[in-house]
Amino acid sequence: MSIPFITAEEAASYIKNGDTVGFSGFTASGTPKVVTVALAKRAKELHEKGEPFKINLFTGASTNDHVDGELARADAINMRTPYQSHKDSRNLANNNGMHYFDVHLSHMSQDLRYGFYGPIDVAVIEVTEMSPNGELILGAGIGMTPTLAQMAKKVIIEYSSYYKTSFRGFHDNYVSLDPPHRREIPIYKPSDRIGSTVVKIDPAKIIGVVPSNASESIKPFTAPDETSQRIGDHISHFLAEELKKGKLPKEFLPIQSGVGNVANAVLYGLGENPEVPVFEMYTEVIQDAVMHLMEEGKCKFASTCALTFSDDAMTHFMENIDFFRDKILMRPGEVSNHPEVVRRLGLIAMNTALEFDIYGNVNSTHVLGTKMMNGIGGSADFSRNAYLSIFSCPSIQKGGKISAIVPMASHIDHSEHSVKILATEQGVADLRGLDPVQRAQTIIENCVHPMYKDLMWDYLKLAQKGGGHTPHNLGAAFAMHQTFQQTGDMAQTDFAKFV
């Protein structure tokens, strides 16, 4: 059958108020970029007429300004999951302007197939190639696209001409069977292929094809500053020591790395450390640092869900794509993040924290325990099942007015049971085999900034007066957060009044 080309405005007209709409991609990579802008414009026009228009927005992970930004500003989102990182979407969630719920990324596709969130009315999928029989070549990110292609009642295709070369062969599209028929995912090393290079979809479901030439709009990452570089150096040195002690196999283990400047700095630290061998990655995103490490011969292969490259780095990638064809494989999020595979491969998982407490509980999502930052993403998919689970962050923020290490985390995403190693620019805390008080002593000694170290010792002594396996003074446990709310400076906390 012939699939018509249509405008973005025509495509948007097929999406109705109350529809559940799924979008391709993972982070900004592979997400739609023109249909959503037209959809936001339509929402504004309907609102001006006094007509309601909101959709339920489901994605593989975060998106970009074309999706979360445009639709949030148009007040066009009713329900949103599983992860977002745009300031306008964040504000909408924190002001209760949309129903946002946070989900582990590896769960999203299967939960949709299980029927937990109802049917998918429309899917909007970015492709870089397609055939009349419905075979699609995706772009720089997969997310949950294969499941959307299965489930969606109707599909809108965004045909991207931005990529000046073919992504054919980079994808490994695979959808697990659902219980009770599920079998093991047969990945035994990061480079194992188990699926198809194409996504197949019934052409009868395709409404039309919308041309697009927009980039991912990912800004260049800043060069590692002194703090992030020190974190990277501490972690790479720690892993080198683990190798020497025989706690890591001599051939090393695959790396998983989160997103952001600190994550990039940690990867650069691994690349610069001559004691860390050439490694592979099994992760959910690869950033600019990974491309450079591949060109330097330090990273030999990466399995990922998305190429989260800055626009400049993406241009470099496209110009040198043949070099990377045997070094990168993209998989759906439920495979890139699957706990079964994470545990089998024995990953070294490295993710970032907003704050952690002296007992090793990590908050990666909520500022002061209440305001959503981005979401849990895939960090728990990896941390709970990794060979080594490492969380890192700077020890202080806002020029020292905030300590990232507190007596009790204001929100917990990763409990002490999942966290093995913590790192700041001050050093590394190895929590393996330690009881709660020993963990607290190790974290305070190795990770806390000097300007807060005495304060944290004061809290631990105060808490121990009450006894217990995990000592706490419940009146003082959130005193540092409360002091910041009242004065804007955690350093002014006085634990003496709780004695």
C-alpha positions as CSV (number, residue, x, y, z in Angstrom):
1,M,0.0,0.0,0.0
2,S,1.1,3.6,-0.5
3,I,1.8,5.6,2.6
4,P,1.1,9.3,2.1
5,F,3.4,12.2,3.1
6,I,1.5,14.6,5.3
7,T,2.3,17.8,7.1
8,A,3.0,18.0,10.8
9,E,-0.3,19.9,11.3
10,E,-2.2,17.1,9.5
11,A,-0.5,14.5,11.7
12,A,-1.3,16.5,14.9
13,S,-5.0,16.6,13.9
14,Y,-5.2,12.8,14.4
15,I,-4.3,13.1,18.0
16,K,-7.4,13.7,20.2
17,N,-8.0,15.1,23.7
18,G,-7.4,12.3,26.2
19,D,-5.4,10.1,23.8
20,T,-2.4,8.1,25.2
21,V,0.5,8.8,22.9
22,G,3.8,7.0,22.8
23,F,7.0,8.6,21.4
24,S,10.1,6.9,20.1
25,G,13.6,7.7,21.3
26,F,15.5,7.7,24.5
27,T,16.8,11.0,26.0
28,A,16.6,13.5,23.1
29,S,18.0,11.0,20.7
30,G,15.5,9.5,18.3
31,T,12.5,11.5,19.6
32,P,10.0,13.3,17.3
33,K,10.8,16.9,16.6
34,V,8.1,18.4,14.4
35,V,4.8,16.7,15.1
36,T,5.0,17.6,18.7
37,V,5.6,21.3,17.9
38,A,2.4,21.2,15.7
39,L,0.6,19.4,18.5
40,A,1.5,22.0,21.1
41,K,0.3,24.8,18.7
42,R,-3.0,22.9,18.2
43,A,-3.4,22.6,22.0
44,K,-2.9,26.3,22.5
45,E,-5.5,27.1,19.8
46,L,-8.0,24.8,21.3
47,H,-7.4,26.2,24.8
48,E,-8.0,29.7,23.5
49,K,-11.4,28.5,22.2
50,G,-12.2,27.2,25.7
51,E,-11.8,23.5,24.5
52,P,-9.9,21.0,26.6
53,F,-6.8,19.3,25.1
54,K,-4.4,17.1,27.0
55,I,-2.7,13.8,26.2
56,N,-1.1,11.1,28.2
57,L,2.6,11.3,27.3
58,F,4.6,8.1,27.4
59,T,8.3,8.0,26.3
60,G,11.3,5.8,26.5
61,A,13.1,8.2,28.8
62,S,13.6,12.0,28.8
63,T,13.1,13.9,25.6
64,N,13.9,17.4,24.5
65,D,12.4,20.8,24.1
66,H,10.4,19.6,21.0
67,V,8.5,17.2,23.1
68,D,8.5,17.9,26.9
69,G,9.2,21.6,26.5
70,E,6.6,22.4,23.8
71,L,3.8,20.3,25.3
72,A,4.5,21.4,28.9
73,R,4.3,25.1,27.9
74,A,1.1,24.4,26.0
75,D,-0.4,22.8,29.1
76,A,-1.1,19.8,26.9
77,I,0.0,17.0,29.2
78,N,-2.4,15.1,31.5
79,M,-0.3,12.1,32.5
80,R,3.5,11.7,32.1
81,T,5.9,8.8,32.6
82,P,8.5,7.5,33.0
83,Y,11.3,10.1,33.1
84,Q,11.7,13.8,32.2
85,S,14.5,16.3,32.5
86,H,13.2,19.5,30.9
87,K,12.7,22.5,33.2
88,D,9.2,23.2,31.9
89,S,8.1,19.6,32.4
90,R,9.7,19.6,35.8
91,N,7.9,22.8,36.8
92,L,4.6,21.3,35.6
93,A,5.1,18.2,37.7
94,N,6.1,20.1,40.8
95,N,3.2,22.5,40.5
96,N,0.8,19.6,40.1
97,G,0.0,20.7,36.5
98,M,0.3,17.1,35.3
99,H,0.1,13.6,36.8
100,Y,3.7,12.5,36.7
101,F,4.7,9.1,38.1
102,D,8.2,7.8,38.1
103,V,9.0,4.3,36.8
104,H,12.1,2.2,36.3
105,L,13.0,2.5,32.6
106,S,13.4,-1.3,32.2
107,H,9.8,-1.7,33.4
108,M,8.1,0.7,31.0
109,S,7.7,-1.4,27.9
110,Q,6.6,-4.6,29.7
111,D,4.2,-2.6,31.9
112,L,2.6,-1.2,28.8
113,R,2.3,-4.7,27.3
114,Y,0.8,-6.0,30.6
115,G,-2.0,-3.5,30.1
116,F,-1.2,-1.5,33.3
117,Y,-1.7,1.9,31.7
118,G,-4.3,1.1,29.0
119,P,-4.0,1.1,25.2
120,I,-1.7,3.2,23.1
121,D,-3.9,5.3,20.8
122,V,-1.1,6.8,18.7
123,A,2.6,6.3,18.4
124,V,4.9,8.9,16.9
125,I,8.1,7.3,15.7
126,E,11.2,8.9,14.2
127,V,12.9,6.9,11.4
128,T,15.9,7.4,9.2
129,E,14.8,4.8,6.5
130,M,11.6,2.9,5.8
131,S,10.1,0.6,3.2
132,P,6.6,0.4,1.8
133,N,6.1,-2.9,3.7
134,G,6.6,-1.2,7.1
135,E,10.2,-2.0,7.8
136,L,11.7,0.9,9.7
137,I,15.3,1.9,10.4
138,L,15.4,4.0,13.6
139,G,17.8,6.8,14.4
140,A,20.0,7.6,17.3
141,G,17.8,6.2,20.0
142,I,15.4,3.3,20.5
143,G,13.6,3.6,23.8
144,M,10.4,1.5,23.7
145,T,9.8,1.9,20.0
146,P,9.4,-1.9,19.2
147,T,6.7,-2.2,21.8
148,L,5.0,1.0,20.6
149,A,5.0,-0.4,17.0
150,Q,3.3,-3.6,18.3
151,M,0.7,-1.9,20.5
152,A,-0.3,1.4,18.9
153,K,-3.6,1.6,17.1
154,K,-2.3,4.3,14.8
155,V,1.3,5.4,13.9
156,I,2.7,8.6,12.7
157,I,6.2,8.4,11.1
158,E,8.7,11.3,11.3
159,Y,11.1,10.7,8.5
160,S,14.4,12.4,9.5
161,S,16.8,13.6,6.8
162,Y,19.1,15.2,9.4
163,Y,21.3,12.2,9.6
164,K,23.4,12.3,6.4
165,T,24.2,8.6,6.5
166,S,22.5,5.3,7.2
167,F,22.0,3.9,10.7
168,R,21.3,0.5,9.1
169,G,22.9,-2.2,11.2
170,F,23.3,-0.3,14.4
171,H,20.0,-1.5,16.0
172,D,19.2,-4.7,17.7
173,N,15.4,-4.6,18.1
174,Y,14.1,-7.3,20.4
175,V,10.9,-7.7,22.4
176,S,10.7,-10.3,25.2
177,L,7.8,-12.7,25.4
178,D,5.5,-11.8,28.3
179,P,4.9,-14.2,31.3
180,P,4.2,-17.1,31.5
181,H,6.0,-17.6,28.2
182,R,9.1,-15.5,28.8
183,R,12.5,-17.0,28.2
184,E,16.0,-15.8,29.1
185,I,17.5,-12.9,27.1
186,P,20.4,-14.6,25.3
187,I,23.0,-11.9,25.8
188,Y,26.3,-13.2,27.2
189,K,28.6,-10.4,26.2
190,P,27.8,-6.8,25.2
191,S,28.3,-7.4,21.5
192,D,25.8,-10.3,21.2
193,R,23.0,-9.7,18.6
194,I,19.6,-11.2,19.5
195,G,17.1,-9.2,17.5
196,S,16.4,-7.5,14.2
197,T,18.1,-4.4,12.6
198,V,14.6,-3.2,11.6
199,V,11.3,-2.5,13.4
200,K,8.4,-4.1,11.5
201,I,5.0,-2.5,11.6
202,D,1.7,-3.1,9.8
203,P,1.5,-0.4,7.1
204,A,-2.2,-0.3,7.6
205,K,-1.6,1.4,11.0
206,I,0.5,4.2,9.5
207,I,-1.4,7.5,9.2
208,G,1.3,9.2,7.2
209,V,4.9,10.2,7.0
210,V,6.0,13.7,8.1
211,P,9.4,15.0,6.8
212,S,11.8,16.3,9.4
213,N,15.3,17.8,9.3
214,A,15.8,18.8,12.9
215,S,18.8,17.9,15.1
216,E,18.6,16.4,18.5
217,S,19.5,19.8,20.0
218,I,21.9,18.4,22.6
219,K,24.3,21.1,23.8
220,P,28.0,20.3,24.1
221,F,29.0,19.0,27.5
222,T,31.2,21.3,29.5
223,A,34.8,20.3,30.1
224,P,35.3,18.5,33.4
225,D,35.9,21.0,36.2
226,E,38.3,20.3,39.0
227,T,35.6,18.7,41.2
228,S,34.3,16.3,38.6
229,Q,37.8,15.5,37.5
230,R,38.8,14.6,41.0
231,I,35.7,12.3,41.3
232,G,36.7,10.6,38.1
233,D,40.3,10.2,39.3
234,H,39.1,8.7,42.7
235,I,36.8,6.2,41.0
236,S,39.4,5.1,38.3
237,H,42.0,4.7,41.0
238,F,39.6,2.7,43.2
239,L,38.8,0.3,40.3
240,A,42.5,-0.1,39.5
241,E,43.2,-1.1,43.1
242,E,40.3,-3.6,42.9
243,L,42.0,-5.1,39.9
244,K,45.3,-5.4,41.9
245,K,43.5,-7.0,44.8
246,G,41.8,-9.6,42.5
247,K,38.4,-8.3,43.4
248,L,37.8,-7.6,39.7
249,P,38.6,-10.2,37.0
250,K,41.9,-9.3,35.2
251,E,40.0,-8.8,31.9
252,F,37.9,-6.2,33.7
253,L,34.1,-5.9,33.5
254,P,31.6,-4.0,31.3
255,I,30.9,-0.4,32.4
256,Q,27.5,1.2,32.8
257,S,27.5,5.0,33.1
258,G,24.8,7.5,33.8
259,V,24.3,10.9,32.1
260,G,25.8,14.3,32.7
261,N,29.1,16.1,33.2
262,V,30.2,14.1,36.2
263,A,29.5,10.8,34.4
264,N,31.5,12.1,31.4
265,A,34.3,13.0,33.7
266,V,34.4,9.6,35.4
267,L,34.6,7.9,31.9
268,Y,37.5,10.3,31.0
269,G,39.2,9.3,34.3
270,L,39.0,5.6,33.3
271,G,40.4,6.4,29.9
272,E,43.3,8.3,31.3
273,N,44.3,5.7,33.9
274,P,46.9,3.4,32.4
275,E,46.1,0.7,35.0
276,V,42.5,0.4,33.8
277,P,42.4,-2.0,30.9
278,V,40.6,-1.5,27.6
279,F,36.9,-2.0,28.4
280,E,33.5,-2.6,27.0
281,M,30.2,-0.9,28.0
282,Y,26.7,-2.2,28.5
283,T,24.7,0.8,29.3
284,E,21.6,2.8,28.5
285,V,23.2,5.9,27.0
286,I,26.6,6.7,25.6
287,Q,27.8,10.3,25.5
288,D,30.6,12.3,23.9
289,A,33.2,10.8,26.1
290,V,32.6,7.2,24.9
291,M,33.1,8.3,21.3
292,H,36.5,9.8,22.1
293,L,37.5,6.7,24.2
294,M,36.6,4.5,21.2
295,E,38.8,6.6,18.9
296,E,41.6,6.4,21.4
297,G,41.3,2.6,21.7
298,K,40.3,2.6,25.4
299,C,36.6,1.5,24.8
300,K,36.3,-1.3,22.3
301,F,32.5,-1.8,22.3
302,A,29.4,-0.3,23.7
303,S,25.8,-1.7,23.9
304,T,23.4,1.1,24.5
305,C,19.8,2.3,24.1
306,A,20.8,5.7,22.7
307,L,23.6,7.9,21.3
308,T,23.2,10.9,23.5
309,F,25.8,12.9,21.6
310,S,26.0,16.7,21.5
311,D,25.1,18.1,18.1
312,D,28.8,18.7,17.4
313,A,29.7,15.2,18.4
314,M,26.9,13.7,16.4
315,T,28.2,15.5,13.3
316,H,31.6,14.0,13.9
317,F,30.0,10.6,14.4
318,M,28.1,10.8,11.1
319,E,31.3,11.9,9.3
320,N,33.2,8.8,10.7
321,I,30.3,6.4,11.0
322,D,32.0,3.5,9.3
323,F,34.7,3.5,12.1
324,F,31.9,2.9,14.7
325,R,29.8,0.3,12.9
326,D,31.4,-2.7,14.6
327,K,31.7,-0.9,17.9
328,I,28.2,0.2,18.8
329,L,24.9,-1.6,19.2
330,M,21.6,0.0,20.2
331,R,18.9,-2.0,22.0
332,P,15.4,-1.2,23.4
333,G,15.4,0.1,27.0
334,E,13.9,-3.0,28.5
335,V,17.0,-4.9,27.1
336,S,19.7,-2.4,27.7
337,N,18.6,-2.0,31.3
338,H,17.3,-5.5,32.0
339,P,18.3,-6.8,35.5
340,E,18.8,-10.3,34.2
341,V,21.5,-9.2,31.7
342,V,23.0,-6.7,34.2
343,R,23.6,-9.4,36.7
344,R,24.8,-12.0,34.2
345,L,27.4,-9.6,32.7
346,G,28.6,-8.4,36.0
347,L,28.5,-4.7,35.3
348,I,30.4,-1.9,37.1
349,A,27.5,0.5,37.4
350,M,28.3,4.2,37.9
351,N,25.5,6.7,38.5
352,T,25.0,10.1,40.1
353,A,23.2,11.1,43.2
354,L,21.6,14.4,44.4
355,E,22.4,13.5,48.0
356,F,23.2,10.5,50.2
357,D,23.1,9.9,53.9
358,I,25.7,8.7,56.3
359,Y,24.3,5.1,56.1
360,G,24.5,4.8,52.3
361,N,21.0,5.6,51.2
362,V,20.9,7.5,47.9
363,N,18.4,10.2,46.8
364,S,18.7,10.7,43.0
365,T,15.4,12.3,42.2
366,H,13.9,14.8,44.8
367,V,15.4,18.1,45.9
368,L,14.7,18.5,49.7
369,G,12.6,15.4,49.4
370,T,9.7,17.1,47.7
371,K,10.6,18.7,44.3
372,M,11.1,16.3,41.5
373,M,14.3,16.9,39.5
374,N,14.3,14.3,36.7
375,G,13.3,10.9,37.8
376,I,14.9,7.6,38.7
377,G,15.6,6.7,35.1
378,G,17.6,3.4,34.8
379,S,19.9,3.9,37.7
380,A,18.1,1.3,39.9
381,D,17.9,-1.2,37.1
382,F,21.6,-1.3,37.2
383,S,22.5,-0.5,40.8
384,R,20.4,-3.3,42.4
385,N,21.9,-5.9,40.1
386,A,25.5,-4.7,39.4
387,Y,28.7,-6.5,40.3
388,L,29.7,-3.1,41.7
389,S,27.3,-0.3,42.3
390,I,29.0,3.1,42.5
391,F,27.2,6.5,43.2
392,S,29.0,9.8,43.0
393,C,28.4,13.5,43.3
394,P,30.2,16.7,44.5
395,S,30.2,16.9,48.3
396,I,28.8,20.4,48.3
397,Q,26.6,22.6,46.2
398,K,25.8,26.3,46.0
399,G,29.3,27.3,47.1
400,G,29.0,25.2,50.3
401,K,25.6,26.2,51.4
402,I,24.4,22.6,50.7
403,S,26.1,19.4,51.8
404,A,25.3,16.5,49.5
405,I,25.9,14.1,52.5
406,V,23.2,14.4,55.2
407,P,22.2,12.5,58.3
408,M,19.1,11.1,56.6
409,A,18.3,11.3,52.9
410,S,15.2,13.4,52.3
411,H,14.0,10.8,49.7
412,I,15.4,7.4,49.0
413,D,15.7,5.9,45.6
414,H,18.5,3.4,46.2
415,S,18.7,1.9,49.7
416,E,21.8,0.9,51.6
417,H,21.2,-2.6,50.4
418,S,21.9,-1.7,46.8
419,V,24.8,0.8,47.2
420,K,28.3,-0.6,47.5
421,I,30.5,2.4,46.8
422,L,30.1,6.2,47.3
423,A,32.4,8.8,45.8
424,T,32.8,12.6,46.0
425,E,35.8,14.8,45.1
426,Q,36.9,14.1,48.7
427,G,37.4,10.4,48.2
428,V,35.8,7.0,48.0
429,A,33.8,5.1,50.7
430,D,33.7,1.3,50.3
431,L,30.6,0.2,52.2
432,R,30.9,-3.6,51.6
433,G,30.8,-5.7,54.7
434,L,30.2,-2.8,57.1
435,D,27.5,-2.4,59.7
436,P,25.5,0.9,59.7
437,V,27.8,2.7,62.2
438,Q,30.9,1.6,60.3
439,R,29.3,2.8,57.1
440,A,28.6,6.2,58.7
441,Q,32.2,6.5,59.9
442,T,33.6,5.6,56.5
443,I,31.4,8.0,54.6
444,I,32.1,10.9,57.0
445,E,35.8,10.3,56.9
446,N,36.1,9.8,53.1
447,C,33.3,11.7,51.4
448,V,32.1,14.6,53.5
449,H,33.5,18.1,52.7
450,P,35.8,19.5,55.4
451,M,33.4,22.3,56.2
452,Y,30.7,19.8,57.1
453,K,32.8,17.0,58.6
454,D,32.6,18.1,62.3
455,L,28.9,18.7,61.9
456,M,28.3,15.1,60.7
457,W,30.4,13.7,63.5
458,D,28.3,15.7,65.9
459,Y,25.1,14.1,64.4
460,L,26.5,10.6,64.6
461,K,27.5,11.0,68.3
462,L,24.0,12.5,69.0
463,A,22.3,9.7,67.2
464,Q,24.3,7.0,69.0
465,K,23.1,8.2,72.4
466,G,19.7,6.7,71.5
467,G,21.2,3.3,70.6
468,G,19.8,1.1,67.9
469,H,21.3,-0.8,65.0
470,T,21.0,2.3,62.7
471,P,21.3,5.2,65.1
472,H,19.1,8.2,64.5
473,N,17.8,11.2,66.4
474,L,14.5,11.7,64.7
475,G,14.2,15.3,65.8
476,A,17.6,16.1,64.3
477,A,17.6,13.8,61.2
478,F,16.3,16.5,58.8
479,A,17.7,19.5,60.7
480,M,20.1,20.3,57.9
481,H,17.4,20.4,55.3
482,Q,15.2,22.5,57.6
483,T,18.0,24.9,58.3
484,F,18.6,25.3,54.6
485,Q,14.9,26.1,54.1
486,Q,15.0,28.7,56.9
487,T,18.4,30.3,56.3
488,G,19.7,29.1,52.9
489,D,22.8,27.6,54.5
490,M,23.1,24.0,55.9
491,A,26.3,24.9,57.6
492,Q,24.3,26.9,60.2
493,T,22.7,23.7,61.6
494,D,23.1,23.4,65.3
495,F,22.7,19.8,66.6
496,A,23.4,20.9,70.2
497,K,19.7,22.0,70.7
498,F,18.7,18.3,70.2
499,V,20.9,16.9,73.0
